[in-house]
Amino acid sequence: MKQGVVIKNMNGYFYVQTPSGDVHECKVRGRLKKERYSLLVGDTVNITEDGWIDSIEERRNSLRRPAIANIDQVIVVVAAREPDIHPLLLDRLLVMIHHSHIPPILVINKYDLHTEDTVKLKSIYEKIGYTVLCTSTYTGEGIDELRHVLHGKISAFAGPSGVGKSSLLNAVDPNFAFQTGAVSDKIKRGRHTTRHASLYSLDESSFIMDTPGFSALEHTGMTIEELVHTFPEFGDHDRGCKFSPCSHSHEPICSVKDALANGQISEQRYQSYLTIKSELEDQRRR
């Protein structure tokens, strides 16, 4: 029996890399299928000599979309332009990552095309405490810094299609040779050039996951109190709220709303919170 990590799932086969660097094409034991245990890229598994996945080790964490497991950090990539940054979509992704207890790092790619709005958005997330990297595969800005952030970690790359995730990974290490796709001139959105979540070795201690782009995110099962905790800036201002827990929406004497009025909390972020909160409430009423 050997132990390894699932690096790719394609057409019913799971590709498992062992510590020696060998990759084995494997199938899942029938009893695991009966248990309806969904095997994910990033799972640590035990395999037989004849290529069967016999058991799965306990996960440290996992995400539903992208469907991956055992991640040290998520590199959330957006583009300064083409496609423009969609703050609500970005905040939805950050909520999902926080809820999974995985540290996010924000990368603003195509920064050579940045505008004043890009700089303002960068400032919003830096003020909250996020690590924000500005990169450009055209000028080379931020590539060394990104390479340093990836070292010694299992990192998942996520973000809308067309923002340049594959191009960034090519810039970090040309040996990856990810397929890159042009952004449609008509809709200014990228084609999905990455179709399957895959785990790649950067060096002996660093792995990256390239994952399919997303267009929608679900937060099924999350409570409002859990949602509040996925907005880190609220925690700096919620001690003066009259009610506990406080949803920071309709309650009187809410210190988070006071911080919003004083400019200490971003209006854009607060509106994202209210939108996601409303979506969760709609889900509970169905």
Secondary structure, 3 states (H helix, E strand, C coil): CEEEEEEEEECCEEEEECCCCCEEEEEECHHHHHCCCCCCECCEEEECCCCEEEEECCCCCEECCCCEECCCEEEEEEECCCCCCCHHHHHHHHHHHHHCCCCEEEEEECHHHCCHHHHHHHHHHHHHCCCEEECCCCCCCCHHHHHHHHCCCEEEEECCCCCCHHHHHHHHCHHHCCCCCCECCCCCCECCCCCCCEEEEEECCEEEEECCCCCCCCCCCCCHHHHHHCCHHHHHCHHHCCCCCCCCCCCCCCHHHHHHHCCCCCHHHHHHHHHHHHHHHHHHHC
